[in-house]
């Protein structure tokens, strides 16, 4: 589950993610019945940074770990990915698209080596954000492992700004879009709409979107909104029935043309507090 946000603003990129990983474990059969028990761990790192690539970062959501016998989080693979980039490119600055392709290829390899061929669960998804050299505005790409490994650019274009989010996204979608993300599916099924009719419906529904002038937001406002969306999801899940898949501390970083990657808030490993 979890919740990841990549915000393309006019002054920079904001990457934000919660820290919760939810694992579902099946108990041994008792009288022919198997129970599924959910456990949550609140110290996962989903905001990813590679040394020597100081104008690019990523957040991950969806599947929390790769592998069955020895599951590993995306964050645990970063030192190996970093070493692979250094071997191939030395310290050359990659474009955001180049980096996204390398990240995709790396995790597709890990997926093919560790995941079962008949896997039917959720994918592991990455939002990669950063700045190309000499570029005025940042870029954001989405990678879906293993189903859509080719990086897809979000809010593409020099003057296109906005928020990309994923994971347990119902609350954020209702806040920003003005309706539940399942609404289009329900209406299409109930009224037997064609693909063309559904597309027209979704265009009409855009009138309910929260009127935020993304093209004018200062970087601080982009940071504040990203934190607000994750924090609101965490708080509302406390009172709702269902999987509380978003929680723990919120990690946030900005990426700008001049200063590169900068942690705004980041959980730390600490000992016992008196």
N, C-alpha and C positions, 0 to 999 in steps of 0.2 A: 504494500500500500504506500504510505508516506505521501508527501506533497512537495513538489519541486517547482520553482518559479524562475523564469528568465525574463528580465525586463529590458527591452531595448528603448532607451530614452535618448533625447537629443544631446545630453551631456555625458552619457556613458551607459554601460551595461550594469545591471544588478542581478546577481545570482543568489538565491536563497533556498534553504531546505530545512526541514525538521530533522529530528535525530532518532525517530522511532523505526524499529524493524519488527514486523509481526511474523511469527513463525507458527504454522499449523502442523501439529503432530498427531498422528493416528495412534490410538492405543491398541494393544493386542486384542483380538476378538474375544468377547465374552458372550456366550450363548448366541454366537453368530453375528453379534453386533459390534461395529467398530465406532468408537467415539473420536471426534476431532477436537483437540484442545488447542486453543490459541494462546500464545505467550508473546508478550511485548517487551522489547529491550530498547532503552531510551538513550543509548550513547553511540549510535552509529554515525559515521561520517559520510555524508552524501554530497558535500561540496568538495570538488576535486581540483587539485592544482598540481602541475608538473613543474619541476625546477627547469630553468633556462628558457621556458616559454612564458614570459612574464606578462603577456598581453592576452592570455587565453585562460579560461577556466570552464568547469562543467558542473552540473548537478545531475544526480541520478535518482530514479524512482521506479516503481514497479517491482519486479522480482528483486528480493533483497540479497540473494547469494546464489552463486553458481556452483553446481556439483551436488551429488547426492551423498556419497560416503564422507567427503571432506568439503563441505560447503564453504565458499569464500565470498566475502563482500567485494563490491567493485573497488572500494577504497584499498583493500588489501592487495589488489593487483597493480596499483599505481607505480610502486617502485620498479616493477618489471617493465611496465609500459614506458616509464621514464628512461630506463636503460636502453630499451629498443630504439627510442627516438634519438638518443645520444649516439648510438652506434651508427644509425642510418644517416642522420643529418648533422652530426656534431652539435654545434650550438646555433645553427641557423634558425632564424625566426620563421616559423611556419605561418601561412595564412590560416584564417579560421576554418576555411573549407578543407585545406590540406590536413590540419590537425584533426578535424572531424572524421575524415576518411581513415586516417591512421588509427584513431580511437575505435572506429567501427571495425576495421580489419582485425585489430588486436582482440577485441571482445568476441567477435565471431569465431576466431580461432579458439579462444578459451571455451566458448559455448560448445563448439563441435567436439572438443576434447573431453568435456566434463558432463554434458547434459544428455539425457536419454533421447533416442531418436523419436520416440512416441510421446514426447512431452507436449501437454495440452494446456498448460497454465499460462499465467501472465508473462509478458516479455520483460526484459531489462531495458529501460529507456534512459537516454542521456539527452540533456539540453546543453549544447556547447555554445558559449558566448565569448566574444572578444573583438579585437581590433586588428585589421590588416595594416601593414606598414603604410604610412602616408594617407590612410583612409580617414575621412572626416567623421563618419559614423560607424558604430559597431555592427556586428552581424551575429545572428543566432541560428544554429542548426539543430534539428532534432534527429536522433538516431534511435531506431527500434530494433533491438537484438532479440530474436533472429529474423523477424518477419520483414522488416524494412530497413536493411542495413545501409542503404544509400542515403547519405545526409540530405535532409530536406530543409531549406531555408525558411525561416519564419519572419514575418514582417519584412519581406525582401524589398529592397529599394532604398534609395538615399533618404527619402522623406517619409518612410513608413515606420511608425513607432507603435509600441504596445506591449502587452504582457502575454507570455506563453506559459501555461501551467499544465501540470499533469500529476497523476497518481490518484489519490482519493479527492476528486475534484468537484464533487457535487456542490459543496457550500460556496466555493469560489465562483463556480459557474453561475450559480443563482445570484450572487452579489454583483458580478460584473456584467453578465449577459441578461439577467432579469428573468431567467426561467431555468428549470431543471434540464440537465443535459440529455435526459431520456425523453423529453417532451416530443421531439420530432419523430422518434421511433414510434411512440404511442399513437400519435396522430396519423402517421403513415399507415400503420397496421389497422387502425380502427376505420379509416376512411378509404383504405386501399389506394393510396396515392402512388402515382408513378414517380420515378426518380426526378423528372423535370418538375413535377408539382411539389415534391418535397423541397427541391432547391429554391423554388419561388417562395414557399412557406418560410424557409429559414432566412431568406432575404427580408421578408416582412417582419419577422421576429426581432430583427436587429434594432427596431425602434425602441425595444425595452432595455437595451444596453445602457449601463450607467454612463452618463455623458461626461467622460473624463477627457480633457484635452491633452492627450499623451504627448503631442508635439511641442507643448509648452512647459512640461513638467521639469523643474530643476532636479538634479540628481538626488538631493536629499528627500524630495517628495517621492521619488521612485523607490528609495530605500524604505521610507515610512510605509508606503502602500504595500510593498512586498511583505514586510514584517506583519502588518495588520492582517493581511489575507491568511497567512499561516497561523498567526495567533488566534484569529477568530475561528478558524476551523478547529483548532485544538480545544478552545473553550466551549464551542457548541457541541462538540462530540462528547463532552463530559455529561450532557443531559440527554443524549440521543441513544436510541437502541440500535445496535449494529456494531460493526468492527470499528474500534477506535484506533485507526491506523496512523494517526498523525499525533506526534507528541515529542516530548523532550525539548532540549534547547534548540534555538533557531540560529543556524549559521548563515552569515550574510557576507558577501564580498561585492565590491565594485570594480569595474574595469574601465579605465578611461584612456583616451588617446595619448595623453602626456605622462600619466603616472602608472599606467598598467594595472596589474592585479593588486588589490588592497583589501585585506580582511577588515570588515567593519565591526562584526562581532563573531566570536568563535569560541566554542567550548574548549576547556582546558582539562587535561588530566590532573587530578589533584588527590591529595590524601584526605584523611579524616579531619573534619572541621570541628574544633572545640567550641 
